[in-house]
Amino acid sequence: MSEDRIYLNCPFDEKDECKSLGGRWDGDERKWYITADMDAEPFAQWMGDGDDDSDGASGETASDDGEKTYLNCPFDDKDECKALGGRWDGDAKKWYVPAGKDTVPFAKWL
C-alpha cells in the first residue's frame, strides 16, 4: 500500500463518525487517517492546527513553533475543554491547547 496518508486527531468517542465519513484506521500507528486523494473538508475537525483560529481576544497564545501547551483538565471537564478548541493527545494522555491558539479560555487548567 503506497498511498499518502493524512493522519487525524480523532478522539475515540468520535471514531464512528470518522469511519462513516470514509476515514480509515491504521492499526500500526493506532490513528485514523484519510488519503491525499480524499476530500479533507469533512475531516477538518480532526485535522491538526489549521482549523483552530483564535477568537481575536488579546492574551497569551500557545507557542507558534508547533509545541503543545498541555492542560491539567479533569475528565469531567473534557467536553468544555473540547468545545473551547482543546485537543486530546492520546500518547501523552492529556488535553492540550494547539499551537497558536489563545490560552486564556483554558486558564483554569494551566
N, C-alpha and C positions, 0 to 999 in steps of 0.2 A: 504494500500500500504506500504510494508515494504522493499522497495528497498533502497540500499545505493546510495545516490546522491552525485555527484561531481558538485559543483556549478561553473559556468563560469562567467568570466568578459567580457560579450559580450555587446558591445555598441548597442544602439537602431538601428542605421543605418546598423548594420550587422546581425540583427535578422533573416532576410530571409535566409541568407547563413547558419546560425547556424541551423535553422529549417530544411533546405534542407539536411543537413548532418545527421539529426536524433536527434538533440538537442531537449529538452523538456522544456516547460515553467512551472514554479512553481508560480502560481498566489498569493499564500500566502506570499512567500518570495520575489516575484517580481524579479526573477532571472531565467536565463536559466541554465539547468543542463544536465548532462549525468548520466547514471547509471554505477556502478562499473564494470558491465559485458560488457560494450561497449568499442570499440577501441577508446582510447583517442587521438590518433595521429591527426585525422582530426580537433580536437578542441584545439590543442596546442596553437594557437594564443590567446586563451581566458582563458588559464589555469594559474592562479596565477603567482608566481615569477620564477619558474623553467625554463622558456623558454627565459629569457632575460639575455644573457651573456654580460658582459662589453666588449667593443672593445679593451680592453687592454691598453687604454690610461691612463697615470697616472693622477690622480686628485682625488677629493673628491668623495666619493660614498655615496649613500643614506644609512641610518642606516641598519646594518645587523641584527638587532633584530626584524625585521618584521614591523617596523614603516615606514609609507609612508612619503615622502618629497613632500608636496603639492606645487603646482605652481600657479602663477598668470598668466595663459595663456588665452588670449582673444579668443573668438570664431573663429575669422578669422585665428588664428594660430593653430587651433586644428589638422589639417592634418599634419602639420610639427611636432608638438609635438608627435602625434601618430607614425609617421614614425621614430622618434628617440627612440621609445620604451616607451613613456609616456602612462599612463593608466588613464581611467576615473573612478572616484568614484561617482557613482550615488547618494549615500546617502549624501555625502558632496557637491555634485555638483561642483567638482573641478578636474582638472588634477593633477596627481602625478607621481613621479619617484618611481618605485618599489624598495623595499629594496635590497641593494647590487649593484644597478645599478649606473654607473658613472653619476654624476650630472653636469659635465662640459658642455655637449651639451645643457643643459637646463638653463644655466646661465641667459639668458635674461628674464626668467620667475620666477627666485628665488626671 
